[in-house]
Amino acid sequence: MKLNTKTRYGLRAIIEIAAQENNKGILQKTIAETQGISVKYLDQIISQLKAANLISTKDGKKSGYQLTKNASEISVYDIYKAFNSPLKLIDCFDSEYSCAKIPYCASHNYWYKLNKQIIDYMESTSLETLTKDHKKLTKNNDELMFYI
């Protein structure tokens, strides 16, 4: 399983949005610069986060982005689903898939349990948790800076 760049960059972008302590929101240009994502690619990411109702513009066009709900109410899995269909490690988890072996297939049970553990872990990790980690890491980085 490999996550695509939209999912990875989308998580980074929404953490940046959640990390804003003022109530103004954050500009797309600032997110792009801070996270090293091109503005053009970030357009697509922002669009999908908005479509998933995870973020909105603060005051219309040319204003900053903000979360639509508290960071504690947004899970990593919510963000994942903004860019992907629900996680299915194998095809036989799809309701359209038909296989007579499923009821007695040990490998199906294994993959099902693994799939469930991954989803449970993503659902149990909130954006708030990642934002706190982000703030600690960036604070530590700032403390290591030497100014001349």
C-alpha positions in Angstrom: 0.0 0.0 0.0 1.4 3.4 -1.0 -0.4 6.7 -0.4 -0.5 9.1 -3.3 1.0 12.6 -3.1 -2.4 14.3 -2.9 -3.2 12.4 0.3 0.2 13.1 1.8 0.3 16.8 0.8 -3.3 17.2 1.7 -2.6 16.0 5.2 0.4 18.5 5.4 -1.8 21.3 4.1 -4.7 20.7 6.5 -2.2 20.5 9.4 -0.9 23.9 8.4 -4.4 25.3 8.3 -5.2 23.8 11.7 -2.0 25.2 13.2 -3.1 28.8 12.7 -3.8 30.3 16.0 -5.4 33.5 14.8 -8.9 33.4 13.5 -8.1 34.9 10.1 -7.3 31.7 8.3 -4.2 31.0 6.2 -3.5 32.0 2.6 -2.9 29.3 0.0 0.3 31.0 -1.0 1.6 30.7 2.6 0.7 27.0 2.8 2.5 26.4 -0.5 5.6 28.2 0.6 5.7 26.6 4.1 5.1 23.1 2.8 7.0 23.3 -0.4 4.0 22.5 -2.6 3.4 24.3 -5.9 0.4 26.6 -5.8 -1.0 24.9 -8.9 -0.9 21.5 -7.3 -2.2 22.9 -4.0 -5.2 24.3 -5.9 -6.3 20.7 -6.6 -5.7 19.6 -3.0 -7.5 22.6 -1.5 -10.4 21.9 -3.9 -10.7 18.3 -2.7 -10.5 19.3 1.0 -13.3 21.9 0.4 -15.4 19.3 -1.4 -15.0 17.0 1.5 -16.2 19.8 3.7 -13.1 19.8 5.8 -12.0 23.4 5.1 -13.6 26.6 3.8 -12.6 30.1 2.9 -12.7 32.5 5.9 -14.3 35.5 4.0 -14.7 34.5 0.4 -12.2 34.9 -2.4 -8.6 36.0 -1.7 -9.0 35.2 2.0 -7.5 32.5 4.2 -8.6 28.9 4.7 -9.9 27.6 7.9 -11.3 24.3 9.2 -15.0 23.7 9.0 -15.0 22.0 12.4 -12.7 21.5 15.4 -9.5 19.7 14.7 -10.4 17.2 17.3 -13.4 16.2 15.2 -11.4 15.5 12.0 -9.7 12.2 11.8 -6.8 11.2 9.5 -9.2 8.9 7.9 -11.6 11.8 7.0 -8.6 13.5 5.3 -7.7 10.2 3.5 -11.2 9.9 2.2 -11.1 13.4 0.8 -8.6 12.0 -1.8 -9.5 8.3 -2.0 -12.4 6.0 -1.8 -12.8 4.1 1.5 -9.7 1.9 2.2 -9.9 -1.6 0.7 -6.6 -3.4 0.7 -8.0 -6.1 -1.6 -10.8 -6.3 -4.2 -12.9 -8.8 -2.4 -13.9 -6.1 0.2 -15.9 -4.4 -2.5 -19.6 -5.2 -2.4 -19.6 -5.7 -6.2 -17.0 -8.4 -5.9 -18.3 -12.0 -5.8 -16.2 -14.9 -4.5 -17.6 -18.2 -3.2 -14.4 -18.7 -1.1 -14.8 -15.7 1.2 -16.7 -17.5 4.0 -13.8 -20.0 4.4 -10.8 -18.0 3.1 -8.1 -17.5 5.8 -6.3 -14.9 3.7 -9.5 -12.9 3.3 -9.9 -12.8 7.0 -6.3 -11.7 7.5 -6.6 -8.9 5.0 -9.9 -7.9 6.4 -8.5 -7.6 9.9 -5.4 -5.7 8.7 -7.7 -3.3 6.7 -9.8 -2.7 9.8 -6.8 -2.0 12.0 -5.5 0.5 9.5 -8.8 2.3 9.3 -9.3 2.2 13.1 -5.8 3.7 13.6 -6.5 6.5 11.1 -9.9 7.1 12.7 -8.4 7.2 16.2 -5.8 9.9 15.2 -7.2 13.3 15.1 -6.0 16.4 13.2 -5.7 18.0 16.6 -3.1 15.4 17.7 -1.0 15.9 14.5 -1.3 19.7 14.8 0.1 19.5 18.4 3.0 17.4 17.1 3.5 19.9 14.2 3.7 22.8 16.6 6.2 20.9 18.9 8.4 20.0 15.9 8.4 23.5 14.4 9.0 25.1 17.8 12.0 22.7 18.3 13.3 23.6 14.9 13.0 27.4 15.6 15.0 26.9 18.9 17.8 25.3 16.9 18.1 28.3 14.6 21.2 30.5 15.0 20.8 34.1 14.1 23.8 36.3 13.2 
